[in-house]
């Protein structure tokens, strides 16, 4: 932090400047009174907006609800704009009749210069009319694309995607993306009353993170859709690219109540079908391979349910079972692929989360007298 009087650096907990003795006035949130940093845009205590947003690419102040910086053209998340920003020159029209000044002939006037200027104006008008006629009939202007971009103004990379002519309706439905640890993030795109909607569901056993927004900017020519919501409870910005059946999602999400944020960059999605949903429902705990269970999660389960929950951790890896009833149960599950004999299975095949969840279930089974 800098002292406003003498410019010296001051520590975070200093009340007075050690150089000039000036009292350090720390900025406060006007809504809740909490101390905030000078460049803070949202209060970390109450979530209210308190500062002027700046372009992370060039540092210029951003106007309200701007998605692109008017100074450098970058997207407000600091990346260069994906869509080429091209200004198509408009042809200059000519008026039907020009008012030429009248000249009074005098003996000393140079009439050759006057006639030369007049001839040049007439020639320029003829050329402008000819060029305008070629552009209006659409037969000789092959370099102008359907969306108005001039092909000679686009880079080679832009030409590859500038006219995809995708139909966004083909991407309506449920989608899922899997993180590196196997955790699924669910997305949904639907249409209601003529508007396109997008939702994100990253719920876990400890948090329910859900947000939705209208996709108010959809460009089917370049395969990009964006939407943003910033209300009392949630902030969500979604950037979607779609092409040839493939969907990629980038999001910036903040739950203002929980003060919890999630940012994802270019998640490759795949359709989430009814078959996938049915397979998920075959698990007692679908995410026991990457989410730690709590005692509250397993309380109330029967002896048989606990047994299945404990062994589905192994079955997920393809382990087979000597217990015929267990083997028959997992054989009936669509997700199960038996591939490892019981004597060949190694404890090292389980990750730390799976081992912790197995031990929790075993401990509860002993507590209940089931083992």
N, C-alpha and C positions, 0 to 999 in steps of 0.2 A: 504494500500500500504506500502511496506517495503523499507527503504533507503538501497541502494546497498552498501554504504560505511560502515555504522555502524550497520545496521540491525534493527534500531528503526522504529516503526510504524509512518507513516506520514499521515496527513489528505488529503482528496481528492483534496482540493483546495490549499494546501501548495506548495510554490515555492521552499523553502529551508528547509532542515531538521532542526528541532528545537534543536536537540542534537549535531550534528557535523557541521552544517552550509553548508553541501554539497547541491548543486543545484539539484533539483529533475528533472531528465530527464524522461518525460512521453512517453511511446511508441505511435507511430503514424502510421496510415495506409499509406503504401507506395504508394497507388493508389490515394487517395484523400486528405491525410494530416490530417484527423480527428483524435482526441485523442481516443485511444482504451485501454481496459484493457489488462494486460499482458497475460492472458489466453484466450483471445478472438480468435476464429477461423475465424469468418466472421465479417467484418466491418459493424457496425450497420448503417453507413451513406451511403456507396456505395454498400454494399453487397458482395464485393470481398473477396476471401479467403486470410487471412494474417497470419495465425498461424498453428502450427502443431496440428492436432487432437489427442486427447488422449482417451484411453479406459475408459469409465465412470465406468467400473467395477473394474479395478485394477490400472488405472492411467498410464499405459505404453503408449509410443508414438505409434501411428498407422501409418502404411505405407499407401501410396496413394491408394484410392479406395478399401481399405480392408473392408470386411463386418464382419470379425471375428478377434478378437485379437489373435495374434500368441503366446502371453505369457500365457493367462488364458483360451483361447478358447471361451470366451463370445462373443455374438453378439455386434456390436459396439454401440448399443443403451443401453447397460448395462445389458441385460438379458442373461440368460444361453442359449446356443444353443439348439434348439428344436430337431434337428436330432442327434442321438447318433454318436459321433465321434469314430469310431472303426477301428482299423488297423488289417486287417486279415493277420495272419502270412503265408508267402509263404513257400511251402515245399522245402526243400533243395535237389537239384539234385546232382547226382554223375557223375563224368566223366567216360568215358568208360574204361580207363585203368590208373592206378596210377603208377607213377615212384617210385618204391621202391629203397632205397639206397642199394648198394652192400656192403656186409660185407666181409672183409678178415678174414678168420678163423685163430685165433692164439691159441696157447696152453692155454693162460690164459683167454680167452674170455668166458663170461657166456652165452651160447647159449640158456638156458632156458628162460631168460628174453626177448631175441629177438623174440623167437617163441611166447611168450605170447602176446607181443605187436602186432605181425602180426595177430594172431588169433582174437584179440579184434577189429582190424580195419576191418577184413573181416566180422565179426559178425555185426558190426555197419552198414556196407554197405548193407548187406542182409536185415536188419530191415528197413532201409531207403527206399530201393527199394520196399519192400512189402507195406509200408505205402503209398508211392506215387502211387502205382498201385490201391489201394483201393480208393484214392481220385479222380483219373482221370476218372474212368469209370462211376461215378455218381450213382452207384447202392447201395453203402454201406455208403455213406457220407450223411445221412439223416439230419444231424444237420446244414448243410450249406444252407442258404436261397438263393432265386433266385438272390438277389442283392448283394450277397457276404458276408453278415453279418453272423457271427456264432451265432446261437440261444443261446448257453450257455454263450455268452458274453453280451447279451441284458438283461436289467431289465424286470421285469414282465410288467411294464407299457409300455415299448417300444415295447414289443412283441404284444401288443394289436393293435398298429397302424402301425408297421413297414412294412407291406405288404398289404396295402389297395387296390392297383392296381386300383385306380380311373382313369377315362378318363377325362382329363381337358377340352376336347371339349364339354363335357356335360354341362359346366358352362359358355359357351359363351352366350352373350346377355346383357341385361340391368338389373341392380339391384338397389335397394333403401334401405337405412337404415334410421330409424327415431330416432332423438335425444330425450332426456327426455322431451323437450318442444314441441315436435311434428314436429320440423323442419326436412325436408328430405334432405339427402345427396345422390346424384346419382352417381353410378358407372357403367362402361361399360367395358366388356371384349370381345375382338374380335381378329380375326386372319387375317393377311395380309402378303402375300408373304412368307409364312412359319413361320412367327414370331407372337407371342402372344402379344397383346397390352392391356393396362389398362388405363382408364381415370377416373378422379374424378371431379365432378362438384358440388361445394358448393356455387353457385351463390345466391346472395340476391339482394334486390332492390338497395342497395348502393354499392355493390362490385360484380365483376364477377370473381370468383376464379375457375380457370380450369387448369388442368395439365394432361399430359399423359406420359406414359413411356412404354418401352418394358419390358416384363416379361422374363428376360434372365435366370432365375433359377427356373425350374419347376420340382418337384419330385412327381410323381404320386403314388409312393409307400407309402409315408407318408402324402400325401395331402397338400403340401405346395408349394406356388409360390411366388417369390419375384422379384422386379424390382426397379431400381433407375435411376433418371436423375438429373443432376446438371449442368445446363447451365447458360447463361448470365442472364436469366429472372426468372427461376424457379428451385426450388429444390423439388423433390418428391421421397419419399421412400415408397414402398407399400409392405406389408406382408399379404398374403392371405392364409387362410386355407380352405380346401374344403373336405367334406366327406359326403357321402350318401345324396347328393342333397343340403346340407347346406353350406352356404358360409359366412365366417367371414373375415372382412377387418380391418387392422390396417394401419394407414398412418401417415407420417410426411411430411407436406407441407409448403413451404415458397415461397411467391410471393416477389421476391427481389425488384421489382419496387415499390410495395405498402408497402413494409416492414411489411407484414401481414402474420402470420403463423397460421396453423391449425393442431392440432395433435388429432388423434382419435385412441382409443385402443379397439380392438376386437368388432367392430360394427357388429351386426348380421343382415345380409341382406336377402331380399326377392326379388323374380323376379318382375321386373317392366314391365307390359304387356301393350298392346295397349288399353285394357279396362281401365287400370289405367290412361293412358295418356288422354283418352277421358273424364274421370271423372274430371281430373284436369282442362281441358279446359272449363268445365261447370261453373267455378267460374269467377267472375269479378276480385277478388283478392284472389288467392288460399291460401295465407299465411297471411291473415289479422288477424289470431288468435295468431300469435307470432312475426310478423314483423310490426313495426310502419310505417304507411303510411305517405307520405309527400304530401303537397299541390300539388306539381308538378305531383304526381301520379294520382290525381283525376281531375285535370284541363282538360277540353276538353270532359269529360263524359257528356252524355245527362241526362236530368231529370230522365228518366226511368232507366238508368244504375246506377245512383247514388242511386236511391231507392232500386234497387236490391242489390247493393254492401253493403248498410247499413243493409239490412235485412238478407243477407246471413250470417252475423255474428251471428244472432239469429238462423237461420235455421240450422247452423252447429251443434247446441246443440239439435236439434229436436223440436224446438218451432213451433207450428202451428199458422196460421194467420186467422184473421177475414176477411181480404181483399181477396175476392175470386180469383182475378187475381194473387195475390202473391202466394196464396196457390196452384193454378193450375201450376204456373211456377215452384215452388220448387218440386211439385209432379213429374214433368217431369225430375228432376235431379237424376241420378243414385246413388249419394252419400247421398241423403236426406232420413231420417227416421223420420217421424212425430211421436212424443211421448209425448209432453208436451203441454197442453192447454194454450192459451194466459194468462188466469187469474192465472195459476199456475206457470208461469215462474217468477223467481226471478232475480233481478239485480246481486246478488252475484254469479250467475252461470257464469258470464262473468269475464275474467281475466283483468288485468290492460291494456294490449295491446289492447284487443278488445274494451274496454270502450274508450280509447284514439282514436282509429280509427273511432268508431261510432261518437264521438263528433266532430272529424275533418270533417267528411262527412256532419253532420248536420250543422256545421258552414258554410261550403261552399254552401250548399243548400240555406241557408238564404241569403248569400252574392249574390247568383245568382237570388234570388227572387222566388225560387222553393217552399219555405215553408212559 
